Amino acid sequence: MNAFAKIISQQLGLRENCVENTMTLLDDGCTIPFISRYRKERTGGLDEVKIAEISELYDKLKEMAKRKQTIIATITEQGKMTPELELRINDCWNSTELEDIYLPYKPKRRTRAQVAREKGLEPLAMLIMMQRESRPDKAAERFVKGDVTDVEDALKGAQDIIAENISEDRRSRQQLRTSYKPCITSKVVKAKADSEEAAKYSDYFDFSEPLRRCSSHRLLAMRRGESEGILRVSIVPDNDDDCIIRLQRLFVKGNNSCSHLVDEALNDAYKRLLKPAIETEFAALSKEKADEEAISVFKENLRQLLLSAPLGQKRVMGIDPGFRTGCKVVCLDAQGNLLHHEAIFPHPPHNDKTKAVSRVLQMVKNYAVEAIAIGNGTASRETSAFINDIGFERKIQVFVVSEDGASVYSASKTARDEFPDKDVTVRGAVSIGRRLIDPLAELVKIDPKSIGVGQYQHDVDQGKLKKSLDMTVESCVNSVGVNLNTASVHLLTYVSGLGASLAKNIVEYRKEHGAFTNRAQLLKVPRLGKAAYEQCAGFLRIPDSKNPLDNSAVHPESYDIVKNMADDCRCTVAELIADKSKRQQIRLERYITPTVGMPTLEDIMKELEKPGRDPREQIEEFSFDESVHTVDDLIEGMVLPGIVTNITNFGAFVDIGVHQDGLVHISQLADRFVSDPTQVVKLHQHVKVRVVEVDRKRNRISLSMKNVK
């Protein structure tokens, strides 16, 4: 483990003891949110990002250690292992170099070189490779026997062996990796050029640029076009001759007949073996890098979406708008429980507006509705206008809510389990309403890929994407905290130390025994032991507990510390929380112990200032420009209010109320240079944009935020 800690600390620029302690905590089953929040003394105060990086590198190193064992065993079985070779393998911690070392010994299909070796031509190949013989043809005569038909056959077989040896030489690959300057090119498949599907890839019909300058979104777009059979994508060097010259410097010695044979073999090795292998390597590395960037964008978007401002526990009307099938309306209580549902028809072709107004007013009265959530899909603008025109007797807040993924949820097993006797339209409307009350609690039920905030999410490595998104959801859930007495199974699943099984057990225990009155009761939940309790307790809240610390982020293991602080101030814990002057009397250094340091004590004091504080912002109402409803209403130069719906590496998409999001290119986000769109905008942010161009044929809207007041 110490070797791992040293490597990780060097790569990440962290103290070795902090890395080693973090690795130990991870091995003990501690989660990243728990370690970052409650074990700062052991990690040196590392945040979730650094701990996640340590965890990822640690996993890679463990996998590499297993790979080394496999490689050593394979070479040993071949009888080719030497002490020097084993030392090289054990000392290598670069996966590319490791595979280079292994390549000559790697079991492979029967190659031309292998056939030549079976004919006994390896000694001739070694003789030619030394490049000292003036007459290699004479030397080859000794090998004309058996399956070797003549001198030419012997020399050709020897060259096949030389070519393979050159291709498997570590120096060859390392030289090419530094000298090979790849370009990525894209051409349209002629048969598909005029198809409707190909139109969206028109920018890549005849495209070429250095691979190092190709952005992740362009690369993924080309790869998608390739997978759909519309584009042919290749990665080629900018100069083959330069690559060959560099290889010649390594292997061609002199200017005799043997040197010429080696040179011919080298050219064959480059074109037939090395070039395809290096191109494949560059293609894989560039795809991996593009995947990482796309996943990073998706992860940040998801974090912002999950941490969107909640309305809080208020009685909400949720509306899934529609024309022909009407608007599906649900009424929810402050906890999001379904109280009532029905359909209204305020729009064409039915136009039963009078009755619709009457029904909405009646529902608002009957169910004490405090706010209305309207989905942002079809008929959203019309429904918003309809609702805003109703003269309510009291103030009713109206919000437009993203309904991305609502249809996925409504058809899911989760929705069927929640509402077995309701159809998908009712479930979808419930999801819209709940998203207003608490976006985090509702969105955790939906596969993140269906929420609509990614960039080529279906084209990236799905395993890495899932792992990254799951970690993001877990991080968000634990940073906000979870009400133990109202949380769903899905929400509890992401709490540190729990999981699907324990989450289900908690809900079942709650149904059978009633609401939890203190955190310690968690230990009575079946199969929830001390280890799981340690991990989860600090992230679970009990608002009505007799102990106010149960509704805070103070971990139960620190309750005695707070009790001692209160005793020293001659008051109760509740009084300590309520009285700032008493907290100001506390000298934290008095409470330092071998296991509790200043970081934990400072966190406790912050929590006592505002127990159970929600890190999310307050929600704001928003209205689109009433003069704009469709793309045809747009005029270049007009300034409009909008909502940021998605962020990518190349800019931000903004909803301006015309059922087609516009793009603010990264170059149009601000009056200064912007390298990362997230530095300027956030998901669901309310912004002002100027219409730059409307391409009705391609259904694209170009927007700008430059010099927009």
Secondary structure, 3 states (H helix, E strand, C coil): CHHHHHHHHHHHCCCHHHHHHHHHHHHCCCCHHHHHHHCHHHHCCCCHHHHHHHHHHHHHHHHHHHHHHHHHHHHHHCCCCCHHHHHHHHHCCCHHHHHHHHHHHCCCCCCHHHHHHHCCCHHHHHHHHHCCCCCHHHHHHCCCCCCCCCHHHHHHHHHHHHHHHHHHCHHHHHHHHHHCCEEEEEEECHHHCCCCHHHHHHHHCEEEEEHHHCCHHHHHHHHHHHHCCCEEEEEEECCHHHHHHHHHHHHCCCCCHHHHHHHHHHHHHHHHHHHHHHHHHHHHHHHHHHHHHHHHHHHHHHHHHHCCCCCCCCCEEEEECCCCCCEEEEEECCCCCEEEEEEECCCCCCCCHHHHHHHHHHHHHHCCCCEEEEECCCCHHHHHHHHHCCCCCCCCEEEEECCCCHHHHHCCHHHHHHCCCCCHHHHHHHHHHHHHHCHHHHHCCCCHHHCCCCCCCCCCCHHHHHHHHHHHHHHHHHHHCEECCCCCHHHHHCCCCCCHHHHHHHHHHHHHHCCCCCHHHHHHCCCCCHHHHHHHHHHEECCCCCCHHHHCCCCHHHHHHHHHHHHHCCCCHHHHHHCHHHHHCCCHHHHCCCCCCHHHHHHHHHHHHCCCCCCCCCCCCCCCCCCCCCHHHCCCCCEEEEEEEEEECCEEEEECCCCCCEEEEHHHCCCCCCCCHHHCCCCCCEEEEEEEEEECCCCEEEEECCCCC
